[in-house]
Amino acid sequence: MAVRKRRDVLRLCATVLLLDMAFCKGFVEDLDESFKDNRKDDIWLVDFYAPWCGHCKKLEPIWNEVGLEMKSMGSPVKVGKMDATSYSGIASEFGVRGYPTIKLLKGDLAYNYRGPRTKDDIIEFAHRVSGALIRPLPSAQMFEHVRKRHRVFFVYVGGESPLKEKYIDAASELIVYTYFFSASEEVVPEYVTLKEMPAVLVFKDGTYFVYDEYEDGDLSSWINRERFQNYLTVDGFLLYELGDTGKLVAIAVIDEKNTSVEHIRLKSIIQEVARDHRDEFHRDFQFGHMDGNDYINTLLMDHTAVPLVVLQKPILERKIISVQRPAWVLVQFSVCELQWSLVAHGGVMACVWDMGGADSLERELKIPTVVVLNTSNQQYFLLDRQVQSAEDLVQFIRSILDGTVEAQGGDSILQRLKRIVFDAKATVVSIFKSSPIMGCFLFGLPLGVISVMCYGIYAADTDGGYIEERYEVSKSETESLDLVDESGGQQEPGGGDGRGPAVQEPKDASEKKRD
């Protein structure tokens, strides 16, 4: 009886789940070739996908929820999806180069979505882009409502001017990232001080900043730099987005699960610097923290190598090699203001030059620590000691600005080659760690085929050389026999040497030798 009830409950749950999925899918339209001619009458939010794409399959249930939410809210935006492999011509016209690609199509304009693939973020993107490019704020109450709702937004204050035209151009390009408003001087809060009109302001972090053409340069570039909050929880996707701002990113690399004093203290220090030195650093630096060092290690790949002077007899030879744990540090000393360590590893004694920053003998960046990244050119800066206070971090940042701290890494040709090798190695290792059998199949099968081909080529060359050599030897024997026959025929019987006539070999024997 209990088993039967359990089965009935499971069947009911499965039925409800299937009905829910079918209900959600009903608000997402499957698009075909007719979409190209009919789309301009409406605003469309479209997911271009491929049936075999794993990321597309993960997005499908989220996309169904987006369609349901947009329909229930009465949004004018229609939600659809298109198989980009079946309708590749239409997908290529919209600039689809990867899967999944989310675009909002509004008349002749197509806006790419580049944010996190969550329901709330996608819906916010659709509302922001589908509405007016620049939204007016008619009253102080409306201004306060916008300030509470949005963490970062831009406001143009004033009438018609060349600055407003630049503001409209910047908004048409960057509307996919943030909100743009316009207001009169009476609507702006009283605590806002404007030295001249018209003006463009950004409101974030509980304060505001005014655009200065002489100090901030191009308006569009300034908006692109200021569209983030001053302090962020950083991940790999956000680091990629920060690369377009041109700012340096100061990150506290910590373990959020670790509740030790060191991790908590370092996070509070970088938050303090971001808050108290906002006016000094906000134009050049972005602050935040990152959970774990896995992503950072892929960026700082060349930090794992250490220059060495290997001690050999009878001379000292400089080499560049890598030291891996375990390595025993015997003596530490200082020469020419550089820290050196005498280590023994694998039967080799070596002098190690510490490059500074985190423990150079480690294969990974030691946490907690602070690293400053230049995501536009893959350079980074490491402090040569632990950060003990906010003043230590401030001095480090100032030394980066005045150029006294040397940058490491970069995007030179050598660094790019090293990154390719590093990425290839990391990919192979990850494949073997996740699925050893699949790794052996992917790499073992091609290697086996190549080995068989090489062996076949080598064996064919060896046999050919043997046949050719045997032919050359037979030819030389034949020529020597012909010379012997000719010399024997020219000798006269009873010559002056007292020897008898040469005895000629039978004809059959000579033919056998030729054969």
VOTIKOL-835588 format. One record per atom (N, C-alpha, C): residue in three letters; x, y, z. Coordinates in steps of 0.1 Angstrom, whole numbers, plus 5000, padded with zeros to 4 digits. Each point is the difference from the previous one (the first is absolute). Layout:
BEGIN
ALAXYZ ...
This chain:
BEGIN
MET500849885000 MET499250125000 MET500950135000 ALA501049995008 ALA500950125001 ALA500750024987 VAL500449894994 VAL500750014987 VAL499250064990 ARG498749965000 ARG499150054989 ARG499850155002 LYS499850055013 LYS499950145002 LYS501250084996 ARG501249945002 ARG501250064996 ARG500150024985 ARG499649894993 ARG500050014986 ARG499050114994 ASP498850015007 ASP499150104996 ASP500550145002 VAL500750025011 VAL500650135003 VAL501050044990 LEU500949904996 LEU501050024990 LEU499450034987 ARG499049934996 ARG499350034987 ARG499450145000 LEU499450045011 LEU499450135001 LEU501050114999 CYS501249985007 CYS501150104999 CYS500550014986 ALA500249884993 ALA500550004986 ALA499050074991 THR498749985002 THR499050064992 THR500050155001 VAL500150045013 VAL500050155003 VAL501350064994 LEU501149935001 LEU501250064994 LEU499950014985 LEU499549904993 LEU499950004986 LEU499050114995 LEU498950025008 LEU499050104997 LEU500750145002 ASP500850015010 ASP500650135003 ASP501050034989 MET500849904995 MET500950034989 MET499350034987 ALA498949934998 ALA499250034988 ALA499450145000 PHE499650045013 PHE499450135002 PHE501050114997 CYS501249985005 CYS501050104999 CYS500550014985 LYS500149884993 LYS500450004986 LYS499050074992 GLY498750015004 GLY499050064992 GLY500250154998 PHE500850065008 PHE500350154999 PHE501350034993 VAL500749904995 VAL501250014992 VAL499749954986 GLU500150084990 GLU499649964987 GLU501249954993 ASP499849894992 ASP501049944991 ASP500050084987 LEU501150064997 LEU500050094988 LEU500649924988 ASP499550044988 ASP500549944988 ASP500450114990 GLU500149974987 GLU500450104990 GLU499150114998 SER498749995004 SER499150114999 SER500250115010 PHE500849975010 PHE500350105010 PHE500750124994 LYS500849984990 LYS500850114994 LYS499150114995 ASP498949974994 ASP499150104994 ASP499050055010 ASN499749935011 ASN498950045009 ASN500550075013 ARG501350005002 ARG500550045013 ARG499950155003 LYS500150084990 LYS500150145002 LYS498850075006 ASP498949935000 ASP498850055006 ASP499949995015 ASP500949925006 ASP500149985014 ASP501450015005 ILE500150005014 ILE501349995006 ILE500249855005 TRP501149944996 TRP500349865002 TRP501249985008 LEU499949915010 LEU501149955007 LEU500349854996 VAL501149984993 VAL500149874993 VAL501349935005 ASP499849875002 ASP501249915003 ASP500349924988 PHE501250034995 PHE500649924988 PHE500849885006 TYR499549884998 TYR500649895006 TYR500449894990 ALA500749905005 ALA500449884992 ALA499549885008 PRO499449904994 PRO499449895007 PRO501149925007 TRP501250004996 TRP501149925006 TRP500750075011 CYS499750135002 CYS500850095009 CYS499649975014 GLY500949975009 GLY499749975014 GLY499650135007 HIS500650114997 HIS499650135007 HIS498650044996 CYS499649974987 CYS498750034996 CYS498949915007 LYS500449885003 LYS499149915007 LYS499850055015 LYS501150055006 LYS499850065013 LYS499250135000 LEU500050074990 LEU499350134999 LEU498549974997 GLU499649894994 GLU498649984996 GLU499050015011 PRO500249945012 PRO498950025010 PRO500050155005 ILE501250065001 ILE500050145004 ILE499350094989 TRP500249964988 TRP499350084989 TRP498549985000 ASN499549885004 ASN498649985001 ASN499450095011 GLU500850015011 GLU499550085011 GLU500050154996 VAL501050044992 VAL500050144995 VAL498750034992 GLY499749904991 GLY498850024992 GLY498750015009 LEU499949925010 LEU498850005009 LEU500050135008 GLU501150055005 GLU500150125008 GLU499650124991 MET500650014988 MET499750114992 MET498550014996 LYS499449884997 LYS498650004997 LYS499150045011 SER500349955012 SER499250035012 SER500150155004 MET501250064997 MET500150155003 MET499450094990 GLY499549944989 GLY499450084989 GLY501150084992 SER501249954999 SER501050064993 SER499850004985 PRO500350114993 PRO499850004985 PRO501149914993 VAL501049965007 VAL501049924994 VAL499649854999 LYS500149954988 LYS499749864997 LYS501349925001 VAL499849885005 VAL501249915003 VAL499949884990 GLY501149984993 GLY500149894991 GLY501349935000 LYS500249894992 LYS501249934999 LYS500149954985 MET501249994996 MET500349964986 MET501149904999 ASP499949894993 ASP501049914998 ASP501050064989 ALA501150055005 ALA501050074991 ALA500649904990 THR500049875003 THR500649914991 THR499149974988 SER498750005003 SER499049984989 SER499850124992 TYR500050125006 TYR499850134993 TYR501350085001 SER501149954995 SER501350065001 SER500150134993 GLY499250024989 GLY500050124992 GLY499550125008 ILE498949975007 ILE499450115009 ILE500950035011 ALA500649895006 ALA500950025012 ALA501250084996 SER500649984988 SER501250074996 SER499650154997 GLU498850034996 GLU499650144997 GLU500050075013 PHE499749945011 PHE499950065013 PHE501450005008 GLY501049954993 GLY501349995006 GLY500249905011 VAL499349894999 VAL500149895009 VAL501349924997 ARG500950005010 ARG501349924998 ARG500249895010 GLY499250005010 GLY500149895011 GLY498749975005 TYR499949895008 TYR498849965006 TYR500149985015 PRO499050045008 PRO498850084995 PRO500350144999 THR499350074991 THR500150154998 THR498650065002 ILE500050095010 ILE498750075003 ILE500050144994 LYS499050034993 LYS499950144994 LYS498650055002 LEU500050135002 LEU498750084999 LEU499950074987 LEU499049974993 LEU499850064986 LEU498950115001 LYS500450124997 LYS499150115001 LYS500150094987 GLY499049974991 GLY500150074987 GLY501249954992 ASP500850094996 ASP501249964993 ASP501249985009 LEU499950025013 LEU501149995009 LEU499949865007 ALA501249955002 ALA500249875007 ALA501050025012 TYR499649975012 TYR500850025012 TYR500449865005 ASN501349995003 ASN500549875005 ASN499950015016 TYR499749885005 TYR500049995015 TYR501249935004 ARG500850065009 ARG501349945005 ARG500149985015 GLY498850005006 GLY500049995015 GLY499949855004 PRO499849985013 PRO499849875005 PRO498749944995 ARG500049874998 ARG498849934994 ARG499049965011 THR499550105007 THR499049975010 THR498750074996 LYS498949965006 LYS498750054996 LYS499950155003 ASP500450045011 ASP499850145004 ASP500950094992 ASP501249964997 ASP500950084992 ASP499550024986 ILE499649894994 ILE499550004986 ILE498750094999 ILE499149995010 ILE498850085000 ILE500350155002 GLU501050035009 GLU500450145001 GLU500650064987 PHE500849924994 PHE500550044987 PHE498950034990 ALA499049914999 ALA498950024990 ALA499350135003 HIS499750035013 HIS499350125004 HIS500850124997 ARG501350005003 ARG500850114998 ARG500250044985 VAL500249904992 VAL500350034986 VAL498750024992 SER498949945004 SER498750014992 SER499450145003 GLY500350065011 GLY499450135003 GLY500750124993 ALA499750125005 ALA500650124994 ALA501550005002 LEU500750054990 LEU501450015001 LEU500450095012 ILE499450125001 ILE500350095012 ILE498650025006 ARG499949975013 ARG498750015007 ARG499950135008 PRO499050084998 PRO499950125008 PRO499649985015 LEU500550085008 LEU499750005015 LEU499250135002 PRO498750005000 PRO499250135002 PRO500050055013 SER500249935011 SER499950055013 SER501149945010 ALA500150075011 ALA501049955010 ALA499649865006 GLN498749985001 GLN499549875005 GLN500449894990 MET499950024987 MET500449904990 MET501549985001 PHE500750115002 PHE501549995001 PHE500449915012 GLU499350025011 GLU500349925012 GLU499749854998 HIS498949984993 HIS499649864997 HIS501049934991 VAL500650074990 VAL501049954991 VAL501349975008 ARG500350095009 ARG501349995008 ARG499949875009 LYS498949975006 LYS499849895008 LYS500049874992 ARG499550004988 ARG499949884992 ARG501349964993 HIS500750104995 HIS501249974992 HIS501350035008 ARG501049914999 ARG501250025007 ARG500950104993 VAL499950004986 VAL500850094992 VAL499150064989 PHE500050134999 PHE499250064989 PHE500650134996 PHE499850054988 PHE500550124995 PHE498950104998 VAL500350135002 VAL499050114998 VAL500650114993 TYR499250054990 TYR500450124993 TYR499250125006 VAL500650115004 VAL499350115006 VAL500250124991 GLY498950064995 GLY500150114991 GLY499149994988 GLY500250104991 GLY499250014988 GLY500849954988 GLU499550044988 GLU500749954988 GLU501450064999 SER500949924996 SER501450044999 SER500849894993 PRO501250044995 PRO500949894994 PRO500349895010 LEU500150035013 LEU500249895010 LEU498949905000 LYS498750054998 LYS498949915000 LYS500149914988 GLU500450054989 GLU500249914988 GLU501049895002 LYS501150045007 LYS501049905003 LYS499449905010 TYR499250055009 TYR499349915010 TYR499149904993 ILE499250044990 ILE499149924993 ILE500849894992 ASP501150044994 ASP500949904993 ASP500549905009 ALA500550045012 ALA500649915009 ALA498949905006 ALA498850065002 ALA498949915005 ALA499649904989 SER500050034988 SER499649904989 SER501049895000 GLU501250025004 GLU501049904999 GLU500149925013 LEU499750065012 LEU500249945013 LEU498749975007 ILE498950014994 ILE498749975006 ILE499949855004 VAL500849924994 VAL500049865004 VAL500649975014 TYR500750105005 TYR500749995013 TYR499350075012 THR499550124997 THR499550085011 THR498950094996 TYR499450085009 TYR498950084997 TYR500450154998 PHE499250074992 PHE500350144997 PHE498750085002 PHE500150115007 PHE498950095003 PHE500450144997 SER498950095000 SER500250144998 SER499150075010 ALA500550125005 ALA499250075010 ALA500450155000 SER499150085006 SER500350145001 SER500750025013 GLU500650125001 GLU500850035012 GLU499150005013 GLU498750034998 GLU499150005012 GLU499849875006 VAL500049894991 VAL499749875004 VAL501249935008 VAL501250054997 VAL501249945006 VAL500050035015 PRO500449905008 PRO500050035015 PRO500950125004 GLU499750065011 GLU500750125004 GLU501449975004 TYR500449885004 TYR501449985003 TYR500949994988 VAL499550004988 VAL500850004988 VAL500450144996 THR501350024999 THR500650134996 THR500549994986 LEU499450094991 LEU500550014986 LEU500650134998 LYS501350004996 LYS500750124997 LYS499650074987 GLU499549924990 GLU499650064988 GLU498949914994 MET499350064991 MET498949934993 MET500250014985 PRO499749894992 PRO499449875004 PRO501149915006 ALA499549895006 ALA501049915006 ALA499549864999 VAL500949905001 VAL499749865000 VAL500549945014 LEU499249935007 LEU500349955013 LEU499849855000 VAL500849935008 VAL499749865003 VAL499849995015 PHE498949925004 PHE499749985014 PHE500249855003 LYS500949985010 LYS500349875004 LYS500750005014 ASP500049895007 ASP500749995013 ASP499650115010 GLY498750044999 GLY499550105009 GLY500550144998 THR500750034989 THR500550134997 THR499850024985 TYR500750114995 TYR499950034985 TYR501350054996 PHE500250004986 PHE501250054994 PHE499650084988 VAL500650114997 VAL499750094989 VAL501049984989 TYR499549994988 TYR500949984988 TYR500850134998 ASP501349994998 ASP500850124997 ASP500849964987 GLU499650084990 GLU500649974986 GLU501550015000 TYR500650095008 TYR501450024999 TYR500849895008 GLU499449955011 GLU500749895008 GLU499649864995 ASP498749994996 ASP499549864997 ASP500049974985 GLY500350094991 GLY500149974986 GLY498649984994 ASP500049904991 ASP498849974992 ASP498849965009 LEU498850054997 LEU498949975009 LEU499649855000 SER500049944988 SER499749864999 SER501049915007 SER501250045000 SER501049925007 SER499950025015 TRP499650125004 TRP499850025015 TRP498849925005 ILE498950004992 ILE498949925004 ILE500349855001 ASN500849964991 ASN500449865000 ASN500849965012 ARG500950105004 ARG500849975012 ARG499250015013 GLU499050095001 GLU499250025012 GLU498849925001 ARG499749914991 ARG498749925001 ARG500049895010 PHE501149985007 PHE500149905011 PHE500150075013 GLN499549935011 GLN500250055013 GLN501550005004 ASN500350075010 ASN501450025003 ASN500649875006 TYR499249925007 TYR500449885006 TYR499149884996 LEU500649894995 LEU499249894994 LEU500549875005 THR499149904999 THR500449865002 THR500449954986 VAL501349974998 VAL500549984987 VAL500049854996 ASP499649974988 ASP500249874994 ASP500650014987 GLY500249894993 GLY500650004987 GLY499350084990 PHE498649994999 PHE499250074991 PHE500250155002 LEU499950055013 LEU500150145003 LEU501450054997 LEU501049925002 LEU501450054996 LEU500150024985 TYR499349924992 TYR500050024986 TYR499350134996 GLU498950035007 GLU499350124997 GLU500850135005 LEU500749985011 LEU500850115005 LEU501250044990 GLY500349904992 GLY501150034990 GLY499750114991 ASP498750034997 ASP499650114991 ASP500150145007 THR500150005013 THR500050135007 THR501450075000 GLY501049924998 GLY501450065001 GLY500550025014 LYS499249975010 LYS500550015014 LYS500849895004 LEU500950025010 LEU500649895007 LEU499149955011 VAL500149875002 VAL499149935009 VAL500849955012 ALA499750065012 ALA500749955012 ALA499149905007 ILE500549885001 ILE499149885005 ILE500749945012 ALA499149985010 ALA500449925012 ALA499649864997 VAL501049914998 VAL499849864997 VAL499949935013 ILE498849955004 ILE499749945013 ILE499249874998 ASP499849935011 ASP499149895000 ASP498950035009 GLU498850024994 GLU498850055008 GLU499549905010 LYS500449874998 LYS499649905010 LYS500950005012 ASN501250064998 ASN501050015011 ASN499750125009 THR499749975012 THR499650115010 THR501250045008 SER501249984996 SER501150045008 SER500250154999 VAL500850055010 VAL500250145001 VAL500650064987 GLU501049934994 GLU500750054989 GLU499150034988 HIS499149914997 HIS499150024989 HIS499050115002 ILE499450005012 ILE499150115003 ILE500650145001 ARG501250005005 ARG500850135001 ARG500350064987 LEU500549914991 LEU500450054986 LEU498850054993 LYS498849935001 LYS498850054993 LYS499650145005 SER500050015014 SER499750135005 SER500950114997 ILE501349974998 ILE501050104996 ILE499750064986 ILE499849914991 ILE499750054986 ILE498750074999 GLN499049965008 GLN498850075001 GLN500250145005 GLU500850015010 GLU500350135007 GLU500750104990 VAL501049944992 VAL500750094991 VAL499050044989 ALA499249914995 ALA499050044989 ALA499150115005 ARG499650005013 ARG499050095005 ARG500750145003 ASP501149995008 ASP500650125005 ASP500950084990 HIS500449934990 HIS500950064989 HIS499350004987 ARG498750015000 ARG499250004987 ARG500450114991 ASP500150125006 ASP500350124991 ASP501449994994 GLU500949945007 GLU501449994995 GLU500249894989 PHE499349895002 PHE500349884991 PHE498849964991 HIS498950065001 HIS498849954992 HIS500250014985 ARG500850104995 ARG500250024986 ARG501049894994 ASP500849945008 ASP501049914995 ASP499949855006 PHE499249985010 PHE500049875007 PHE498549965002 GLN499949874999 GLN498849935004 GLN500449905011 PHE499149995011 PHE500449925011 PHE498949895002 GLY500549895006 GLY499149895002 GLY500849885007 HIS499249895002 HIS500749885005 HIS499549884991 MET500849905000 MET499749884993 MET500149885009 ASP499149904998 ASP500049885008 ASP500849904993 GLY501149965007 GLY500949904994 GLY501050054990 ASN501149924998 ASN501150054991 ASN500149924987 ASP498949924997 ASP500149924987 ASP500150084988 TYR499150104999 TYR500050094988 TYR501250094999 ILE500450055012 ILE501250085000 ILE501349934996 ASN500149875004 ASN501149924996 ASN500249994985 THR498849994993 THR500149994985 THR500550134994 LEU499850125007 LEU500550124995 LEU501450025003 LEU500449965012 LEU501450015005 LEU500849884997 MET499949944988 MET500649874997 MET501550015001 ASP500650114996 ASP501450014999 ASP500750035014 HIS499150015010 HIS500650025014 HIS500549875006 THR499849894993 THR500449875006 THR501549974997 ALA500550074990 ALA501449974997 ALA501050105008 VAL501149945004 VAL501050085008 VAL501349994994 PRO500750124998 PRO501350004994 PRO501049935010 LEU500949924995 LEU500949935009 LEU501450014995 VAL501049995009 VAL501449994997 VAL500449865005 VAL500249904990 VAL500349875004 VAL501549995003 LEU500449945011 LEU501449995004 LEU500549874994 GLN501050014991 GLN500649884994 GLN501550015001 LYS500749894999 LYS501449995000 LYS500549984986 PRO501050074995 PRO500950095008 PRO499550154999 ILE498950034993 ILE499650144998 ILE498650025004 LEU499650125002 LEU498650045003 LEU499350034987 GLU498949944998 GLU499250014987 GLU498650065004 ARG499750114993 ARG498650065002 ARG499049924991 LYS498949975006 LYS499049934993 LYS498650055005 ILE499049994992 ILE498650035004 ILE499349865001 ILE499749965012 ILE499249885002 ILE499050025011 SER499249905003 SER498950025010 SER500349915011 VAL499750055012 VAL500149925012 VAL498649965005 GLN499849885003 GLN498749955004 GLN500249945014 ARG499050015008 ARG500049945013 ARG500249844999 PRO500649935009 PRO500750065012 PRO501450054997 ALA500350125005 ALA501450064999 ALA500450045013 TRP501249975005 TRP500550035013 TRP500850134999 VAL499550105007 VAL500850135001 VAL501149995011 LEU501250014995 LEU501249985009 LEU500450135006 VAL500250104992 VAL500550135005 VAL499350114992 GLN499750115006 GLN499450124994 GLN501050125002 PHE500350074989 PHE500950115001 PHE499650114990 SER500650115001 SER499750124992 SER501350044992 VAL499850014987 VAL501150054991 VAL499550104991 CYS500650124999 CYS499650104991 CYS498550045002 GLU499650015013 GLU498750035004 GLU498949914995 LEU500449884996 LEU499149894996 LEU500049895010 GLN498949945003 GLN499949895009 GLN500349874993 TRP500949925005 TRP500449874994 TRP499849895010 SER499849884995 SER499949895009 SER500849884994 LEU500749935009 LEU500749884996 LEU499249885002 VAL499649934990 VAL499049895001 VAL500749874994 ALA499549895005 ALA500449874995 ALA498749934995 HIS500149944988 HIS498849944994 HIS500549894990 GLY499649885002 GLY500349904990 GLY501549984998 GLY500850015011 GLY501449984999 GLY500850124994 VAL499350114997 VAL500650124995 VAL499950115010 MET501150075002 MET500050125009 MET500050124991 ALA499150105004 ALA499850114991 ALA499850135009 CYS500350114994 CYS499750135006 CYS498850064993 VAL499050035008 VAL498750054995 VAL499850155002 TRP499750074990 TRP499750145002 TRP498550025002 ASP499650055011 ASP498650035003 ASP499550124992 MET499149974991 MET499550114991 MET499150105008 GLY499649975012 GLY499150095008 GLY498649964999 GLY499250065008 GLY498649975000 GLY499749875008 ALA499149924995 ALA499749875007 ALA501249915000 ASP499849895007 ASP501149905001 ASP500449954986 SER501250044996 SER500449974986 SER500349854998 LEU500249935011 LEU500249854999 LEU498749924998 GLU498950075003 GLU498749934999 GLU499650004985 ARG499249904997 ARG499449994987 ARG498850094998 GLU499450045011 GLU498850085000 GLU500150135008 LEU499250104997 LEU500050125007 LEU499549985015 LYS500750045009 LYS499749975014 LYS498950105005 ILE499049955006 ILE498950085005 ILE499949995015 PRO499550115007 PRO499550134994 PRO501150094995 THR499850074990 THR501050104995 THR499350104991 VAL500750104996 VAL499550114991 VAL500750004987 VAL499350004989 VAL500650014987 VAL499350114992 VAL500850084993 VAL499450104991 VAL500249964986 LEU498850004993 LEU500049954986 LEU499850114990 ASN500750004989 ASN499650084989 ASN499449914989 THR498749995000 THR499449904992 THR500050034985 SER500450124996 SER500150044986 SER501249944994 ASN501149985007 ASN501249944994 ASN500749895008 GLN499249945010 GLN500449885007 GLN501250025009 GLN500350135004 GLN501050035009 GLN499549995015 TYR500949985009 TYR499549995014 TYR501250065009 PHE499650035012 PHE500950065010 PHE499849925013 LEU501149965007 LEU499949925012 LEU500850085011 LEU499550005012 LEU500750075011 LEU501049905005 ASP501250055004 ASP501149925004 ASP499949965015 ARG498850035007 ARG499849975014 ARG498549995002 GLN499749955012 GLN498649995004 GLN499450145003 VAL498850024996 VAL499350135003 VAL499649995015 GLN500550095008 GLN499750005014 GLN498950115004 SER499950104991 SER499150115003 SER499650074987 ALA499050095002 ALA499550074988 ALA501150094994 GLU500850055009 GLU501150094995 GLU501049924991 ASP500349885003 ASP500849914992 ASP499549994986 LEU498749984999 LEU499349984987 LEU500050144992 VAL499750115007 VAL500050134994 VAL501450034994 GLN501149985008 GLN501350024995 GLN500349914988 PHE499649885000 PHE500249914989 PHE499350054987 ILE498850055001 ILE499250054989 ILE500750134995 ARG500450095009 ARG500750124996 ARG501349974992 SER500749905005 SER501249964993 SER499849954986 ILE498849934998 ILE499749964987 ILE499650124991 LEU499450105005 LEU499650114992 LEU501250084996 ASP501050015009 ASP501250084996 ASP501149924993 GLY499749874998 GLY500949924992 GLY501249945007 THR500050005013 THR501249955008 THR499949855001 VAL498849944998 VAL499849855001 VAL500049954985 GLU500849904998 GLU500149944986 GLU498949904998 ALA499450014988 ALA498949914997 ALA500649874995 GLN499349895003 GLN500349874995 GLN499049954990 GLY500349904993 GLY499149944990 GLY500050094988 GLY498850014993 GLY499850084988 GLY499549924989 ASP499950074988 ASP499449934988 ASP501050004989 SER501349995003 SER501049994990 SER499949874992 ILE500749984989 ILE500049884993 ILE500449885008 LEU501150025008 LEU500449895009 LEU499049965010 GLN499450105006 GLN498949985010 GLN498849934994 ARG499750034987 ARG498949944994 ARG500349854997 LEU501249984995 LEU500449864998 LEU499949925013 LYS500550065011 LYS500049935013 LYS498649975004 ARG499150104997 ARG498649985004 ARG499349894992 ILE500449994987 ILE499449894992 ILE500449875005 VAL501349995004 VAL500549875005 VAL499449975014 PHE499950105008 PHE499449995013 PHE498549954999 ASP499250074991 ASP498649964998 ASP499949864995 ALA500949964990 ALA499949874995 ALA500349895011 LYS501050035008 LYS500449915011 LYS498849995010 ALA499450115003 ALA498950005010 ALA498849934994 THR499850014987 THR498849934994 THR500349855001 VAL501249964996 VAL500349855000 VAL499949955014 VAL500550075010 VAL500049955014 VAL498549995005 SER499250104997 SER498650005004 SER499349894994 ILE500349964987 ILE499349894994 ILE500349875006 PHE501349985003 PHE500449885007 PHE499549995014 LYS499950115007 LYS499550005014 LYS498549965000 SER499350064991 SER498549985000 SER499649864994 SER500749964990 SER499749874993 SER501349944994 PRO500749925008 PRO501249944995 PRO499849924987 ILE498949925000 ILE499849914988 ILE499850094988 MET499250115001 MET499850084989 MET501350074995 GLY500850045010 GLY501350064997 GLY500949904992 CYS500049885005 CYS500849904993 CYS499549984986 PHE498750004998 PHE499449984987 PHE500350124990 LEU499950125006 LEU500150124991 LEU501550024996 PHE500949975009 PHE501450024997 PHE500849874996 GLY499549895005 GLY500749874997 GLY499749964986 LEU498750014995 LEU499749964987 LEU500850074989 PRO500050145000 PRO500850064990 PRO501549975000 LEU500549995013 LEU501449965001 LEU500349864994 GLY499149915003 GLY500149874995 GLY500049994984 VAL499150084994 VAL499950014986 VAL501350064994 ILE500450115006 ILE501350064995 ILE501249905002 SER500049935011 SER501149915002 SER500049894989 VAL498849944997 VAL499949904990 VAL500550064986 MET499650124997 MET500350064987 MET501650025000 CYS500550055011 CYS501550025000 CYS500749874998 TYR499649905007 TYR500649874999 TYR499949944986 GLY498850024993 GLY499949964987 GLY500950074990 ILE500250135002 ILE500950084991 ILE501449955002 TYR500449985013 TYR501349965003 TYR500349864995 ALA499149915001 ALA500249864995 ALA500150004985 ALA499250094993 ALA500050004986 ALA501350064995 ASP500650105006 ASP501350054997 ASP501149905002 THR499949925011 THR501149905002 THR500049894990 ASP498849954996 ASP500049894990 ASP500550064986 GLY499650124997 GLY500450064987 GLY501550015000 GLY500650055011 GLY501450015000 GLY500849874999 TYR499449895006 TYR500649874999 TYR500049954985 ILE498950024994 ILE499949954986 ILE500950084991 GLU500150135002 GLU500950084992 GLU501449975002 GLU500449975013 GLU501449965003 GLU500349874994 ARG499149905000 ARG500249874995 ARG500250014984 TYR499250094994 TYR500150024986 TYR501450064996 GLU500550105008 GLU501350064998 GLU501149895001 VAL499949915010 VAL501049905002 VAL500049904988 SER498949964995 SER499949914989 SER500650064988 LYS499750134998 LYS500550074988 LYS501550005000 SER500650035012 SER501550015001 SER500649874998 GLU499449895004 GLU500649864998 GLU500049974985 THR498950044993 THR499949974986 THR501150074992 GLU500250135004 GLU501050084993 GLU501449945002 SER500349955012 SER501349945003 SER500249884992 LEU499049924999 LEU500149874992 LEU500250044985 ASP499450104995 ASP500250044986 ASP501550044998 LEU500650075010 LEU501450044998 LEU500949885000 VAL499749915009 VAL500849875000 VAL500049934987 ASP498849994994 ASP499949934987 ASP500850074989 GLU499950145000 GLU500750074990 GLU501549995001 SER500550015013 SER501449985002 SER500549864997 GLY499249905002 GLY500449864997 GLY500049984985 GLY499150074993 GLY500049984985 GLY501250074993 GLN500650105006 GLN501150074994 GLN501349945003 GLN500249915010 GLN501349935002 GLN500349894990 GLU501350004996 GLU500449904990 GLU500549885007 PRO499849884994 PRO500549885007 PRO501549995000 GLY500549965011 GLY501549985001 GLY500750135001 GLY499450105007 GLY500650135001 GLY501350005008 GLY500750125001 GLY501350015006 GLY500049985015 ASP498850005006 ASP500149985014 ASP500149865004 GLY500049904991 GLY500249865003 GLY498849935004 ARG498950085001 ARG498749935004 ARG499349954988 GLY499249905003 GLY499249944990 GLY498850094996 PRO499349964990 PRO498850084996 PRO499050005011 ALA499350115001 ALA499050015010 ALA498849914998 VAL499649945010 VAL498949904999 VAL498750085001 GLN499349994989 GLN498750075000 GLN498949915007 GLU499250075008 GLU498949935007 GLU498949964990 PRO499449905003 PRO498949954991 PRO499050124999 LYS499350004988 LYS499050104997 LYS498949995010 ASP499649885004 ASP498949995009 ASP500350065014 ALA501349995005 ALA500350055013 ALA500050164999 SER500550064989 SER500050144999 SER498650065000 GLU499149934993 GLU498650045000 GLU499349995013 LYS500549895008 LYS499449995013 LYS500550125009 LYS501250044999 LYS500550125008 LYS499250124996 ARG499850024987 ARG499350124996 ARG498650005006 ASP499449884999 ASP498649995006 ASP500150035015 
